Amino acid sequence: LLNQYKRAFCSIDLTSATPDKDTQKKLDLLREIKDFIDAAKIQVEICLNPEKGIALYAYAKKLLERFISVTLNIPLVSVPVLSITIVSTLFKASK
């Protein structure tokens, strides 16, 4: 999910120090998505609540897919939400 996030970020034109309104809107949406990705990781690793982590991860994934397909006009194939065990393992490995 983070790789998709980073690729989406790369597609934004940040050629000036002061982005135009459209670019600023895209940046704000990506920051919100990143907050949900971070919250999912925190729920699993710190709060020890993998169910909430999975729910937040799924929501962040949905937002990111919508951002990529609607905002950037790039078709995206959806991947099923990972199981709690796999997500927990991924989060621990990303430390």
Secondary structure, DSSP 8 states (H G I E B T S, - for coil): -HHHHHHHHHTS---SSS--HHHHHHHHHHHHHHHHHHHHHHHHHTS--HHHHHHHHHHHHHHHHHIIIIIS-----------HHHHHHHHHHT-
